[in-house]
Amino acid sequence: MNDELIKLWWQPLFWALLGLLFGLIADLFLHRYFRRLAATTTWRGDDLIVKLLASRMPLIGFLAGLLVALPQLPLSEKVQIGLIKGVHVALVLVVTWIASAVAGGLIALSSESEERRSSTSIFRILAQVGIWVVGFTAALYELGVSIAPLLTALGVGGLALALAMQDTLSNLFAGIQVLLAKQVRVGDYIRLESGAEGYVSDISWRSTTIHALPNNLIIVPNSKLASSITTNFHLPNEQCSVLVEVGASYVGDLDQVERIAIEVAREVMQTVPGGIPDHEPSVRFHTFGDNAINFTMILRASEYRDQYLIKHEFIKRLHLRFKEEGIEIPLPQRVVTIASCSDSKVEKQ
């Protein structure tokens, strides 16, 4: 009896184990050869694909071995068909799992390789959900389940769901609109009409996360972002002008003031991190103020937050240089003149 069972089961078991062995060998081959081959290219996507496939090859090989082994098992036709369908469904789900992981990883890598580093989750989520929907549909088809009534039910239910989730869907499509327009990107420094400002750290399916300079997070619904007047300090490029307001005494030599201010500004541009070394600073006198002739010093920063250090260093160095050159920076003052008047006599007639 035992000999008969061994004869009946050894060949199917052999195919199943052979499939598992094939998967393990393929896994080893991917690790040893293709991973080294992918490392020689500049595209990081092939590294991701090899990594994801390598960890799942034993499972795929085992399922492929089962497909070969099941028809040889001493089982009834009905049971064999059911088991084969189950293995087919498992293979479909495993392939869907791999495709979803690869799509999500490639989207993340492609956004990181752009000019702005990105961690946008909305496209990744939509791609992965779409792949899983296709995978589940294929699995249902493999099981012999008709998807036409299911699609009809989903259509009616989707209409009701859309009416109940208007705000959520509004945020979803607003987020897609913002991403496709590329006027606000992850990594950009923006300022909203409300006054909120910071670096865009993520644009998800419902909201946009802004990382403010004080290390706080500002959560803005996508619909609010899409309808708000927004200033993007990283477009058309990251460099920005740095304006510093200065006042010079009325009795000073304005040509000397301009020359010294430009010399200090050039030094700041060359030595302070974030400055643009090839930028030529300029001075623009613009106002006869109450106590001084006011002018604007125009410098340039590599990125929005670099302006704070540039202003800090420029004011310190300009104050010291003016002091050395004897140029007065007038203090705010007000002269009040009180006119004296003699008492007037009014004669009554």
C-alpha positions as CSV (number, residue, x, y, z in Angstrom):
1,M,0.0,0.0,0.0
2,N,2.8,2.4,0.9
3,D,4.7,1.5,-2.3
4,E,1.6,2.3,-4.3
5,L,1.2,5.7,-2.6
6,I,4.8,6.5,-3.2
7,K,4.4,5.7,-6.9
8,L,1.4,7.9,-7.1
9,W,2.8,10.9,-5.3
10,W,6.5,10.9,-6.0
11,Q,6.3,12.4,-9.5
12,P,3.9,15.3,-8.6
13,L,6.0,16.0,-5.5
14,F,9.1,15.9,-7.6
15,W,7.6,18.6,-10.0
16,A,6.6,20.8,-7.1
17,L,10.0,20.5,-5.5
18,L,11.7,21.1,-8.9
19,G,9.6,24.2,-9.3
20,L,10.7,25.5,-5.9
21,L,14.3,24.6,-6.7
22,F,14.0,26.5,-10.0
23,G,12.7,29.5,-8.1
24,L,15.5,29.4,-5.6
25,I,18.1,29.0,-8.4
26,A,16.5,32.0,-10.2
27,D,16.5,34.0,-7.0
28,L,20.3,33.2,-6.6
29,F,20.9,34.0,-10.2
30,L,19.1,37.3,-9.9
31,H,21.1,38.2,-6.8
32,R,24.5,37.1,-8.2
33,Y,24.4,38.2,-11.8
34,F,21.5,40.6,-12.6
35,R,22.0,42.7,-9.5
36,R,25.7,43.2,-10.4
37,L,24.6,43.9,-14.0
38,A,22.0,46.4,-12.9
39,A,24.6,48.1,-10.6
40,T,26.6,49.0,-13.7
41,T,23.8,51.2,-15.2
42,T,22.9,54.7,-14.2
43,W,19.2,54.0,-14.1
44,R,18.0,52.9,-10.6
45,G,14.9,51.3,-11.9
46,D,16.6,48.1,-12.9
47,D,18.0,47.7,-9.4
48,L,14.5,48.0,-8.0
49,I,13.0,45.5,-10.5
50,V,15.8,42.9,-9.8
51,K,15.4,43.4,-6.0
52,L,11.6,42.9,-6.1
53,L,11.7,39.9,-8.5
54,A,14.5,38.2,-6.5
55,S,12.6,38.1,-3.3
56,R,9.5,36.6,-5.0
57,M,11.0,34.1,-7.4
58,P,10.9,31.1,-5.1
59,L,7.1,31.6,-4.6
60,I,6.6,31.9,-8.4
61,G,8.7,28.8,-9.0
62,F,6.8,26.8,-6.4
63,L,3.4,27.8,-7.9
64,A,4.7,26.9,-11.4
65,G,5.8,23.5,-10.1
66,L,2.3,22.9,-8.6
67,L,0.7,23.7,-12.0
68,V,2.8,20.9,-13.5
69,A,2.3,18.5,-10.6
70,L,-1.5,18.9,-10.0
71,P,-2.7,17.1,-13.2
72,Q,-0.7,14.1,-12.2
73,L,-2.1,13.8,-8.7
74,P,-4.5,10.8,-8.0
75,L,-7.5,13.2,-7.5
76,S,-10.9,13.5,-9.0
77,E,-11.3,15.7,-12.0
78,K,-13.4,18.2,-10.1
79,V,-10.9,18.6,-7.3
80,Q,-8.0,18.9,-9.8
81,I,-9.8,21.6,-11.7
82,G,-10.5,23.5,-8.4
83,L,-6.9,23.2,-7.3
84,I,-5.5,24.3,-10.6
85,K,-7.9,27.3,-10.6
86,G,-6.7,28.1,-7.1
87,V,-3.0,28.1,-8.2
88,H,-3.9,30.2,-11.3
89,V,-5.5,32.8,-9.0
90,A,-2.5,32.7,-6.7
91,L,-0.2,33.3,-9.6
92,V,-2.4,36.2,-10.8
93,L,-2.3,37.8,-7.4
94,V,1.5,37.3,-7.0
95,V,2.0,38.9,-10.5
96,T,-0.3,41.7,-9.5
97,W,1.6,42.1,-6.2
98,I,4.9,42.4,-8.1
99,A,3.5,44.8,-10.7
100,S,2.1,47.0,-8.0
101,A,5.3,47.2,-6.1
102,V,7.3,47.8,-9.3
103,A,4.9,50.6,-10.5
104,G,5.0,52.3,-7.1
105,G,8.8,52.1,-6.9
106,L,9.3,53.3,-10.4
107,I,7.0,56.3,-9.9
108,A,8.9,57.2,-6.8
109,L,12.2,56.9,-8.6
110,S,11.1,58.9,-11.6
111,S,9.9,61.8,-9.4
112,E,13.2,61.8,-7.5
113,S,15.2,61.9,-10.7
114,E,13.4,65.1,-11.8
115,E,14.7,68.7,-11.0
116,R,12.6,68.6,-7.8
117,R,12.9,65.7,-5.4
118,S,9.5,64.3,-5.0
119,S,7.6,62.0,-2.7
120,T,4.2,62.5,-4.2
121,S,2.0,59.7,-3.1
122,I,-1.1,60.4,-5.2
123,F,0.2,59.0,-8.5
124,R,1.7,56.0,-6.7
125,I,-1.5,55.2,-4.9
126,L,-3.6,55.6,-8.1
127,A,-1.3,53.4,-10.1
128,Q,-1.2,50.7,-7.5
129,V,-4.9,50.7,-6.9
130,G,-5.5,50.5,-10.7
131,I,-3.1,47.5,-11.0
132,W,-4.9,45.7,-8.1
133,V,-8.3,46.3,-9.6
134,V,-7.1,44.7,-12.9
135,G,-5.5,41.8,-10.9
136,F,-8.7,41.1,-8.9
137,T,-10.8,41.3,-12.1
138,A,-8.5,38.7,-13.8
139,A,-8.7,36.5,-10.6
140,L,-12.5,36.6,-10.7
141,Y,-12.5,35.8,-14.4
142,E,-10.1,32.8,-13.7
143,L,-12.6,31.6,-11.0
144,G,-15.4,31.8,-13.5
145,V,-17.2,34.7,-11.8
146,S,-19.0,36.9,-14.3
147,I,-17.9,40.5,-13.8
148,A,-20.7,42.1,-15.8
149,P,-23.2,42.2,-12.9
150,L,-20.4,43.3,-10.6
151,L,-19.5,46.2,-12.9
152,T,-23.2,47.2,-13.0
153,A,-23.4,47.1,-9.2
154,L,-20.2,49.1,-9.0
155,G,-21.5,51.7,-11.4
156,V,-24.7,52.3,-9.3
157,G,-22.8,52.1,-6.1
158,G,-20.1,54.4,-7.4
159,L,-22.6,57.1,-8.3
160,A,-24.0,57.0,-4.8
161,L,-20.5,57.0,-3.3
162,A,-19.5,59.9,-5.5
163,L,-22.5,62.0,-4.2
164,A,-21.6,61.1,-0.6
165,M,-17.9,61.9,-1.0
166,Q,-18.0,65.1,-3.0
167,D,-15.4,66.8,-0.8
168,T,-13.0,63.9,-1.0
169,L,-13.3,63.5,-4.7
170,S,-12.9,67.3,-5.1
171,N,-9.6,67.1,-3.2
172,L,-8.5,64.0,-5.3
173,F,-9.1,65.7,-8.7
174,A,-7.7,69.0,-7.4
175,G,-4.5,67.1,-6.4
176,I,-4.2,65.5,-9.8
177,Q,-4.8,68.9,-11.4
178,V,-2.0,70.5,-9.3
179,L,0.4,67.7,-10.2
180,L,-0.3,67.8,-13.9
181,A,0.0,71.6,-14.1
182,K,3.5,71.4,-12.4
183,Q,3.0,74.9,-11.0
184,V,3.4,73.5,-7.5
185,R,5.9,70.6,-7.1
186,V,7.1,68.7,-4.1
187,G,10.2,70.5,-2.8
188,D,9.1,73.9,-3.9
189,Y,8.9,76.8,-1.4
190,I,5.4,78.4,-1.7
191,R,3.4,81.0,0.1
192,L,-0.4,80.8,0.0
193,E,-2.9,83.6,-0.1
194,S,-3.7,82.9,3.6
195,G,-0.1,83.6,4.5
196,A,0.9,80.0,5.2
197,E,4.3,79.3,3.6
198,G,6.9,76.5,3.5
199,Y,8.3,73.6,1.5
200,V,5.9,71.3,-0.2
201,S,6.8,67.9,1.3
202,D,3.9,65.7,-0.2
203,I,0.8,66.0,-2.4
204,S,-1.4,63.1,-1.4
205,W,-4.9,62.1,-2.6
206,R,-6.6,64.4,-0.1
207,S,-4.3,67.1,1.1
208,T,-0.9,68.8,0.5
209,T,1.6,68.9,3.3
210,I,3.7,72.0,3.7
211,H,6.8,71.9,5.9
212,A,7.2,75.4,7.4
213,L,10.6,76.9,8.4
214,P,9.8,76.7,12.1
215,N,9.6,72.9,11.6
216,N,5.8,72.7,11.7
217,L,3.6,70.9,9.2
218,I,0.8,72.8,7.5
219,I,-2.0,70.5,6.0
220,V,-3.9,72.1,3.2
221,P,-6.8,70.4,1.4
222,N,-6.0,70.1,-2.3
223,S,-9.1,72.0,-3.3
224,K,-8.0,75.0,-1.2
225,L,-4.5,74.9,-2.8
226,A,-5.9,74.7,-6.3
227,S,-8.2,77.7,-5.7
228,S,-5.7,79.8,-3.7
229,I,-3.4,82.5,-5.1
230,T,0.0,80.9,-4.6
231,T,3.5,82.4,-4.8
232,N,6.1,79.8,-5.9
233,F,9.6,80.9,-4.9
234,H,11.2,78.0,-6.9
235,L,9.7,78.9,-10.3
236,P,11.0,79.7,-12.9
237,N,14.1,78.7,-10.9
238,E,15.3,78.4,-7.3
239,Q,17.4,81.6,-7.2
240,C,15.8,84.6,-5.7
241,S,16.6,88.3,-5.2
242,V,17.4,89.5,-1.7
243,L,16.4,93.1,-1.0
244,V,17.9,94.9,2.0
245,E,16.7,98.4,2.9
246,V,19.4,100.8,4.1
247,G,19.5,104.5,4.9
248,A,22.3,107.0,4.4
249,S,22.8,110.4,6.0
250,Y,21.8,113.5,4.0
251,V,25.3,115.0,4.6
252,G,27.1,111.9,3.2
253,D,28.6,111.4,-0.3
254,L,26.1,109.1,-2.1
255,D,28.7,108.0,-4.6
256,Q,30.9,106.8,-1.8
257,V,27.9,105.1,-0.1
258,E,27.1,103.2,-3.3
259,R,30.6,102.1,-3.9
260,I,31.1,100.8,-0.4
261,A,27.8,99.0,-0.3
262,I,28.6,97.3,-3.6
263,E,32.0,96.2,-2.3
264,V,30.5,94.7,0.8
265,A,27.8,93.0,-1.2
266,R,30.3,91.4,-3.6
267,E,32.3,90.1,-0.6
268,V,29.1,88.6,0.9
269,M,28.2,87.0,-2.5
270,Q,31.6,85.4,-2.7
271,T,32.0,84.1,0.9
272,V,28.6,83.5,2.5
273,P,27.0,80.0,1.8
274,G,24.0,80.4,-0.5
275,G,25.3,83.5,-2.3
276,I,25.7,83.7,-6.1
277,P,29.4,84.5,-6.7
278,D,28.8,85.7,-10.3
279,H,25.9,88.0,-9.3
280,E,26.7,91.7,-9.6
281,P,25.0,93.5,-6.7
282,S,23.3,96.9,-7.3
283,V,22.1,99.9,-5.3
284,R,18.9,101.8,-6.0
285,F,18.3,105.1,-4.1
286,H,14.5,105.6,-4.0
287,T,13.3,107.8,-1.1
288,F,14.1,111.1,0.7
289,G,13.1,109.9,4.1
290,D,12.5,111.9,7.3
291,N,16.0,111.1,8.6
292,A,17.9,109.6,5.7
293,I,18.1,109.0,2.0
294,N,16.9,105.4,1.7
295,F,18.2,102.9,-0.8
296,T,17.7,99.2,-1.6
297,M,20.6,96.8,-1.8
298,I,19.9,94.0,-4.3
299,L,21.7,90.7,-3.7
300,R,20.9,87.2,-4.9
301,A,20.5,83.9,-3.1
302,S,20.7,80.3,-4.4
303,E,17.5,79.3,-2.6
304,Y,14.7,81.0,-0.6
305,R,15.9,80.2,2.9
306,D,19.5,81.3,2.1
307,Q,18.4,84.9,2.1
308,Y,18.3,85.1,5.9
309,L,22.0,84.3,6.4
310,I,22.9,86.6,3.5
311,K,20.9,89.5,5.0
312,H,22.5,88.8,8.4
313,E,26.1,88.9,7.1
314,F,25.5,91.9,4.8
315,I,24.0,94.1,7.6
316,K,26.9,93.2,10.0
317,R,29.6,93.8,7.4
318,L,28.0,97.0,6.0
319,H,27.6,98.5,9.5
320,L,31.3,97.8,10.3
321,R,32.4,99.2,7.0
322,F,30.3,102.4,7.3
323,K,31.8,102.8,10.8
324,E,35.3,102.5,9.4
325,E,34.7,104.9,6.6
326,G,33.0,107.5,8.8
327,I,29.6,107.2,7.0
328,E,26.7,108.0,9.3
329,I,23.6,105.8,9.5
330,P,21.2,108.3,11.0
331,L,19.1,107.5,14.0
332,P,15.4,108.2,13.8
333,Q,14.7,111.7,15.2
334,R,12.1,114.4,15.0
335,V,12.6,118.1,15.4
336,V,9.7,120.0,17.0
337,T,9.8,123.8,16.8
338,I,7.4,125.7,19.1
339,A,6.8,129.2,18.0
340,S,6.2,131.8,20.8
341,C,3.6,134.4,20.2
342,S,2.9,137.6,22.2
343,D,-0.4,138.0,23.9
344,S,-2.8,139.9,21.7
345,K,-5.1,142.4,23.2
346,V,-8.6,142.5,22.0
347,E,-10.3,145.8,22.4
348,K,-14.0,145.8,22.8
349,Q,-15.9,148.4,21.1
